[in-house]
Amino acid sequence: MYLKRSDAAGTVYAAHFDWMLRTFWWAMLWLAISGIAVYIFIGWIGLIATVVWVLYRLIKGWLALLEGAAPTTYA
């Protein structure tokens, strides 16, 4: 995604690239933290919450893409 990101600069798709990258990196962080916390039996909540959050962001991004809009209003 980083390779094609510059091609989308100045378009609505640039916001989608940012949205996807933020989703990926934040999900990796929370999955790692939750994965470690699984050993103390509280990580399952974090894992489930992360999956739900990623699904929400994927659906919101796709719906915005189909409308030709940015997934956020601040991008």
N, CA, C and O atoms as a printed pandas DataFrame, in Angstrom:
     atom_number atom_name residue_name chain_id  residue_number  x_coord  y_coord  z_coord
0              1         N          MET        A               1    0.811   -1.188    0.000
1              2        CA          MET        A               1    0.000    0.000    0.000
2              3         C          MET        A               1    0.854    1.252    0.000
3              4         O          MET        A               1    0.473    2.275   -0.569
4              5         N          TYR        A               2    1.995    1.169    0.631
5              6        CA          TYR        A               2    2.864    2.338    0.674
6              7         C          TYR        A               2    3.395    2.680   -0.710
7              8         O          TYR        A               2    3.665    3.847   -0.995
8              9         N          LEU        A               3    3.548    1.679   -1.576
9             10        CA          LEU        A               3    4.101    1.926   -2.906
10            11         C          LEU        A               3    3.148    2.728   -3.782
11            12         O          LEU        A               3    3.594    3.599   -4.530
12            13         N          LYS        A               4    1.874    2.461   -3.710
13            14        CA          LYS        A               4    0.884    3.134   -4.555
14            15         C          LYS        A               4    0.244    4.348   -3.883
15            16         O          LYS        A               4   -0.578    5.035   -4.489
16            17         N          ARG        A               5    0.613    4.603   -2.663
17            18        CA          ARG        A               5    0.003    5.706   -1.912
18            19         C          ARG        A               5    0.239    7.055   -2.583
19            20         O          ARG        A               5   -0.663    7.893   -2.612
20            21         N          SER        A               6    1.420    7.275   -3.116
21            22        CA          SER        A               6    1.728    8.568   -3.741
22            23         C          SER        A               6    0.932    8.780   -5.027
23            24         O          SER        A               6    0.686    9.922   -5.414
24            25         N          ASP        A               7    0.527    7.701   -5.693
25            26        CA          ASP        A               7   -0.278    7.833   -6.912
26            27         C          ASP        A               7   -1.662    8.403   -6.615
27            28         O          ASP        A               7   -2.286    9.004   -7.489
28            29         N          ALA        A               8   -2.136    8.221   -5.408
29            30        CA          ALA        A               8   -3.471    8.676   -5.038
30            31         C          ALA        A               8   -3.473   10.057   -4.391
31            32         O          ALA        A               8   -4.531   10.558   -4.012
32            33         N          ALA        A               9   -2.319   10.668   -4.262
33            34        CA          ALA        A               9   -2.227   11.973   -3.597
34            35         C          ALA        A               9   -3.131   12.992   -4.277
35            36         O          ALA        A               9   -3.154   13.099   -5.503
36            37         N          GLY        A              10   -3.863   13.727   -3.476
37            38        CA          GLY        A              10   -4.747   14.761   -3.998
38            39         C          GLY        A              10   -6.108   14.250   -4.426
39            40         O          GLY        A              10   -6.925   15.028   -4.918
40            41         N          THR        A              11   -6.375   12.967   -4.253
41            42        CA          THR        A              11   -7.676   12.401   -4.615
42            43         C          THR        A              11   -8.367   11.893   -3.357
43            44         O          THR        A              11   -7.778   11.858   -2.276
44            45         N          VAL        A              12   -9.611   11.505   -3.515
45            46        CA          VAL        A              12  -10.351   10.943   -2.386
46            47         C          VAL        A              12   -9.737    9.611   -1.967
47            48         O          VAL        A              12   -9.892    9.186   -0.822
48            49         N          TYR        A              13   -9.048    8.960   -2.882
49            50        CA          TYR        A              13   -8.448    7.663   -2.574
50            51         C          TYR        A              13   -7.269    7.786   -1.619
51            52         O          TYR        A              13   -6.915    6.809   -0.958
52            53         N          ALA        A              14   -6.664    8.940   -1.531
53            54        CA          ALA        A              14   -5.566    9.149   -0.580
54            55         C          ALA        A              14   -6.066    8.946    0.846
55            56         O          ALA        A              14   -5.368    8.366    1.678
56            57         N          ALA        A              15   -7.261    9.419    1.122
57            58        CA          ALA        A              15   -7.846    9.227    2.454
58            59         C          ALA        A              15   -8.110    7.750    2.718
59            60         O          ALA        A              15   -7.989    7.291    3.854
60            61         N          HIS        A              16   -8.470    7.004    1.676
61            62        CA          HIS        A              16   -8.698    5.569    1.834
62            63         C          HIS        A              16   -7.391    4.837    2.133
63            64         O          HIS        A              16   -7.369    3.918    2.953
64            65         N          PHE        A              17   -6.308    5.237    1.477
65            66        CA          PHE        A              17   -5.007    4.637    1.777
66            67         C          PHE        A              17   -4.629    4.904    3.229
67            68         O          PHE        A              17   -4.188    3.997    3.934
68            69         N          ASP        A              18   -4.801    6.146    3.677
69            70        CA          ASP        A              18   -4.495    6.486    5.070
70            71         C          ASP        A              18   -5.366    5.677    6.032
71            72         O          ASP        A              18   -4.893    5.192    7.060
72            73         N          TRP        A              19   -6.637    5.544    5.682
73            74        CA          TRP        A              19   -7.592    4.805    6.504
74            75         C          TRP        A              19   -7.160    3.342    6.642
75            76         O          TRP        A              19   -7.171    2.785    7.740
76            77         N          MET        A              20   -6.782    2.730    5.521
77            78        CA          MET        A              20   -6.356    1.329    5.551
78            79         C          MET        A              20   -5.076    1.143    6.352
79            80         O          MET        A              20   -4.954    0.196    7.130
80            81         N          LEU        A              21   -4.127    2.048    6.160
81            82        CA          LEU        A              21   -2.856    1.925    6.871
82            83         C          LEU        A              21   -3.026    2.125    8.373
83            84         O          LEU        A              21   -2.434    1.401    9.174
84            85         N          ARG        A              22   -3.836    3.112    8.750
85            86        CA          ARG        A              22   -4.091    3.315   10.179
86            87         C          ARG        A              22   -4.805    2.105   10.784
87            88         O          ARG        A              22   -4.488    1.677   11.894
88            89         N          THR        A              23   -5.767    1.563   10.044
89            90        CA          THR        A              23   -6.479    0.380   10.523
90            91         C          THR        A              23   -5.510   -0.781   10.730
91            92         O          THR        A              23   -5.553   -1.454   11.760
92            93         N          PHE        A              24   -4.640   -1.014    9.753
93            94        CA          PHE        A              24   -3.687   -2.117    9.841
94            95         C          PHE        A              24   -2.753   -1.973   11.033
95            96         O          PHE        A              24   -2.615   -2.903   11.827
96            97         N          TRP        A              25   -2.108   -0.811   11.167
97            98        CA          TRP        A              25   -1.116   -0.649   12.223
98            99         C          TRP        A              25   -1.732   -0.636   13.617
99           100         O          TRP        A              25   -1.166   -1.211   14.547
100          101         N          TRP        A              26   -2.886    0.015   13.773
101          102        CA          TRP        A              26   -3.543   -0.008   15.080
102          103         C          TRP        A              26   -4.010   -1.423   15.416
103          104         O          TRP        A              26   -3.911   -1.849   16.566
104          105         N          ALA        A              27   -4.515   -2.150   14.430
105          106        CA          ALA        A              27   -4.940   -3.532   14.673
106          107         C          ALA        A              27   -3.753   -4.393   15.078
107          108         O          ALA        A              27   -3.873   -5.217   15.985
108          109         N          MET        A              28   -2.614   -4.220   14.425
109          110        CA          MET        A              28   -1.424   -4.994   14.789
110          111         C          MET        A              28   -1.007   -4.711   16.234
111          112         O          MET        A              28   -0.654   -5.626   16.977
112          113         N          LEU        A              29   -1.050   -3.446   16.618
113          114        CA          LEU        A              29   -0.694   -3.080   17.988
114          115         C          LEU        A              29   -1.621   -3.755   18.993
115          116         O          LEU        A              29   -1.159   -4.381   19.946
116          117         N          TRP        A              30   -2.934   -3.626   18.777
117          118        CA          TRP        A              30   -3.889   -4.169   19.736
118          119         C          TRP        A              30   -3.932   -5.687   19.708
119          120         O          TRP        A              30   -4.191   -6.310   20.737
120          121         N          LEU        A              31   -3.687   -6.296   18.559
121          122        CA          LEU        A              31   -3.615   -7.756   18.518
122          123         C          LEU        A              31   -2.393   -8.262   19.276
123          124         O          LEU        A              31   -2.463   -9.282   19.961
124          125         N          ALA        A              32   -1.277   -7.552   19.155
125          126        CA          ALA        A              32   -0.071   -7.950   19.888
126          127         C          ALA        A              32   -0.286   -7.815   21.395
127          128         O          ALA        A              32    0.050   -8.721   22.158
128          129         N          ILE        A              33   -0.843   -6.688   21.817
129          130        CA          ILE        A              33   -1.102   -6.480   23.250
130          131         C          ILE        A              33   -2.092   -7.520   23.769
131          132         O          ILE        A              33   -1.892   -8.100   24.836
132          133         N          SER        A              34   -3.155   -7.751   23.009
133          134        CA          SER        A              34   -4.165   -8.722   23.431
134          135         C          SER        A              34   -3.609  -10.138   23.407
135          136         O          SER        A              34   -3.940  -10.956   24.265
136          137         N          GLY        A              35   -2.764  -10.425   22.423
137          138        CA          GLY        A              35   -2.157  -11.749   22.348
138          139         C          GLY        A              35   -1.306  -12.051   23.560
139          140         O          GLY        A              35   -1.307  -13.178   24.057
140          141         N          ILE        A              36   -0.585  -11.066   24.036
141          142        CA          ILE        A              36    0.211  -11.241   25.251
142          143         C          ILE        A              36   -0.704  -11.369   26.467
143          144         O          ILE        A              36   -0.454  -12.178   27.361
144          145         N          ALA        A              37   -1.757  -10.571   26.490
145          146        CA          ALA        A              37   -2.672  -10.575   27.637
146          147         C          ALA        A              37   -3.528  -11.839   27.708
147          148         O          ALA        A              37   -4.148  -12.103   28.738
148          149         N          VAL        A              38   -3.570  -12.617   26.637
149          150        CA          VAL        A              38   -4.330  -13.867   26.658
150          151         C          VAL        A              38   -3.803  -14.789   27.760
151          152         O          VAL        A              38   -4.559  -15.565   28.345
152          153         N          TYR        A              39   -2.529  -14.698   28.029
153          154        CA          TYR        A              39   -1.933  -15.559   29.050
154          155         C          TYR        A              39   -2.421  -15.245   30.457
155          156         O          TYR        A              39   -2.286  -16.071   31.360
156          157         N          ILE        A              40   -2.986  -14.060   30.650
157          158        CA          ILE        A              40   -3.584  -13.747   31.952
158          159         C          ILE        A              40   -5.108  -13.705   31.837
159          160         O          ILE        A              40   -5.796  -13.133   32.683
160          161         N          PHE        A              41   -5.613  -14.317   30.780
161          162        CA          PHE        A              41   -7.041  -14.554   30.558
162          163         C          PHE        A              41   -7.898  -13.307   30.387
163          164         O          PHE        A              41   -9.120  -13.395   30.509
164          165         N          ILE        A              42   -7.310  -12.164   30.111
165          166        CA          ILE        A              42   -8.102  -10.970   29.836
166          167         C          ILE        A              42   -7.949  -10.562   28.371
167          168         O          ILE        A              42   -8.690   -9.711   27.879
168          169         N          GLY        A              43   -7.009  -11.155   27.694
169          170        CA          GLY        A              43   -6.723  -10.790   26.311
170          171         C          GLY        A              43   -7.818  -11.140   25.325
171          172         O          GLY        A              43   -7.915  -10.530   24.259
172          173         N          TRP        A              44   -8.649  -12.121   25.671
173          174        CA          TRP        A              44   -9.726  -12.498   24.754
174          175         C          TRP        A              44  -10.673  -11.334   24.497
175          176         O          TRP        A              44  -11.182  -11.179   23.387
176          177         N          ILE        A              45  -10.906  -10.535   25.491
177          178        CA          ILE        A              45  -11.772   -9.359   25.323
178          179         C          ILE        A              45  -11.141   -8.400   24.318
179          180         O          ILE        A              45  -11.827   -7.879   23.439
180          181         N          GLY        A              46   -9.850   -8.171   24.447
181          182        CA          GLY        A              46   -9.145   -7.297   23.513
182          183         C          GLY        A              46   -9.118   -7.850   22.106
183          184         O          GLY        A              46   -9.256   -7.100   21.140
184          185         N          LEU        A              47   -8.940   -9.163   21.977
185          186        CA          LEU        A              47   -8.941   -9.782   20.651
186          187         C          LEU        A              47  -10.294   -9.620   19.970
187          188         O          LEU        A              47  -10.365   -9.254   18.797
188          189         N          ILE        A              48  -11.351   -9.890   20.700
189          190        CA          ILE        A              48  -12.699   -9.756   20.136
190          191         C          ILE        A              48  -12.994   -8.301   19.795
191          192         O          ILE        A              48  -13.544   -8.014   18.732
192          193         N          ALA        A              49  -12.636   -7.384   20.681
193          194        CA          ALA        A              49  -12.868   -5.958   20.425
194          195         C          ALA        A              49  -12.087   -5.490   19.200
195          196         O          ALA        A              49  -12.598   -4.693   18.412
196          197         N          THR        A              50  -10.867   -5.968   19.030
197          198        CA          THR        A              50  -10.061   -5.576   17.871
198          199         C          THR        A              50  -10.677   -6.086   16.582
199          200         O          THR        A              50  -10.735   -5.354   15.594
200          201         N          VAL        A              51  -11.135   -7.321   16.575
201          202        CA          VAL        A              51  -11.768   -7.883   15.375
202          203         C          VAL        A              51  -13.026   -7.100   15.020
203          204         O          VAL        A              51  -13.254   -6.792   13.851
204          205         N          VAL        A              52  -13.837   -6.779   16.010
205          206        CA          VAL        A              52  -15.057   -5.994   15.764
206          207         C          VAL        A              52  -14.693   -4.617   15.221
207          208         O          VAL        A              52  -15.331   -4.135   14.285
208          209         N          TRP        A              53  -13.682   -3.981   15.793
209          210        CA          TRP        A              53  -13.250   -2.655   15.350
210          211         C          TRP        A              53  -12.742   -2.690   13.909
211          212         O          TRP        A              53  -13.059   -1.801   13.119
212          213         N          VAL        A              54  -11.960   -3.710   13.564
213          214        CA          VAL        A              54  -11.443   -3.831   12.194
214          215         C          VAL        A              54  -12.595   -4.054   11.220
215          216         O          VAL        A              54  -12.623   -3.439   10.154
216          217         N          LEU        A              55  -13.538   -4.913   11.562
217          218        CA          LEU        A              55  -14.693   -5.133   10.687
218          219         C          LEU        A              55  -15.484   -3.843   10.485
219          220         O          LEU        A              55  -15.911   -3.547    9.369
220          221         N          TYR        A              56  -15.680   -3.080   11.551
221          222        CA          TYR        A              56  -16.371   -1.793   11.444
222          223         C          TYR        A              56  -15.646   -0.872   10.463
223          224         O          TYR        A              56  -16.273   -0.265    9.595
224          225         N          ARG        A              57  -14.322   -0.771   10.604
225          226        CA          ARG        A              57  -13.555    0.125    9.737
226          227         C          ARG        A              57  -13.550   -0.365    8.291
227          228         O          ARG        A              57  -13.587    0.447    7.367
228          229         N          LEU        A              58  -13.504   -1.672    8.085
229          230        CA          LEU        A              58  -13.558   -2.205    6.724
230          231         C          LEU        A              58  -14.896   -1.894    6.065
231          232         O          LEU        A              58  -14.942   -1.456    4.916
232          233         N          ILE        A              59  -15.972   -2.118    6.789
233          234        CA          ILE        A              59  -17.306   -1.850    6.242
234          235         C          ILE        A              59  -17.493   -0.359    5.988
235          236         O          ILE        A              59  -17.996    0.029    4.934
236          237         N          LYS        A              60  -17.098    0.474    6.932
237          238        CA          LYS        A              60  -17.237    1.926    6.756
238          239         C          LYS        A              60  -16.412    2.404    5.566
239          240         O          LYS        A              60  -16.871    3.240    4.787
240          241         N          GLY        A              61  -15.205    1.882    5.424
241          242        CA          GLY        A              61  -14.353    2.261    4.296
242          243         C          GLY        A              61  -14.938    1.836    2.958
243          244         O          GLY        A              61  -14.936    2.613    2.003
244          245         N          TRP        A              62  -15.444    0.594    2.883
245          246        CA          TRP        A              62  -16.042    0.119    1.633
246          247         C          TRP        A              62  -17.279    0.932    1.260
247          248         O          TRP        A              62  -17.458    1.293    0.096
248          249         N          LEU        A              63  -18.124    1.218    2.233
249          250        CA          LEU        A              63  -19.323    2.007    1.939
250          251         C          LEU        A              63  -18.953    3.405    1.447
251          252         O          LEU        A              63  -19.573    3.920    0.516
252          253         N          ALA        A              64  -17.959    4.011    2.059
253          254        CA          ALA        A              64  -17.508    5.332    1.611
254          255         C          ALA        A              64  -16.903    5.246    0.217
255          256         O          ALA        A              64  -17.113    6.137   -0.606
256          257         N          LEU        A              65  -16.153    4.180   -0.056
257          258        CA          LEU        A              65  -15.549    4.004   -1.377
258          259         C          LEU        A              65  -16.621    3.861   -2.450
259          260         O          LEU        A              65  -16.494    4.434   -3.533
260          261         N          LEU        A              66  -17.665    3.109   -2.162
261          262        CA          LEU        A              66  -18.754    2.935   -3.125
262          263         C          LEU        A              66  -19.475    4.251   -3.411
263          264         O          LEU        A              66  -20.000    4.453   -4.506
264          265         N          GLU        A              67  -19.499    5.145   -2.420
265          266        CA          GLU        A              67  -20.120    6.458   -2.605
266          267         C          GLU        A              67  -19.162    7.470   -3.215
267          268         O          GLU        A              67  -19.568    8.578   -3.565
268          269         N          GLY        A              68  -17.901    7.099   -3.345
269          270        CA          GLY        A              68  -16.894    8.016   -3.878
270          271         C          GLY        A              68  -16.480    9.080   -2.880
271          272         O          GLY        A              68  -16.038   10.163   -3.262
272          273         N          ALA        A              69  -16.625    8.769   -1.607
273          274        CA          ALA        A              69  -16.298    9.731   -0.551
274          275         C          ALA        A              69  -15.145    9.205    0.291
275          276         O          ALA        A              69  -14.796    8.025    0.238
276          277         N          ALA        A              70  -14.566   10.107    1.064
277          278        CA          ALA        A              70  -13.520    9.710    2.005
278          279         C          ALA        A              70  -14.173    8.999    3.190
279          280         O          ALA        A              70  -15.311    9.315    3.538
280          281         N          PRO        A              71  -13.486    8.057    3.808
281          282        CA          PRO        A              71  -14.079    7.362    4.952
282          283         C          PRO        A              71  -14.189    8.242    6.192
283          284         O          PRO        A              71  -14.899    7.894    7.135
284          285         N          THR        A              72  -13.495    9.376    6.200
285          286        CA          THR        A              72  -13.561   10.304    7.322
286          287         C          THR        A              72  -13.857   11.696    6.797
287          288         O          THR        A              72  -13.673   11.975    5.612
288          289         N          THR        A              73  -14.312   12.559    7.674
289          290        CA          THR        A              73  -14.586   13.934    7.264
290          291         C          THR        A              73  -13.401   14.844    7.521
291          292         O          THR        A              73  -13.396   15.981    7.049
292          293         N          TYR        A              74  -12.402   14.386    8.253
293          294        CA          TYR        A              74  -11.260   15.230    8.594
294          295         C          TYR        A              74  -10.054   14.990    7.705
295          296         O          TYR        A              74   -9.056   15.698    7.846
296          297         N          ALA        A              75  -10.098   14.030    6.801
297          298        CA          ALA        A              75   -8.929   13.708    5.967
298          299         C          ALA        A              75   -8.803   14.620    4.777
299          300         O          ALA        A              75   -7.873   14.475    3.983
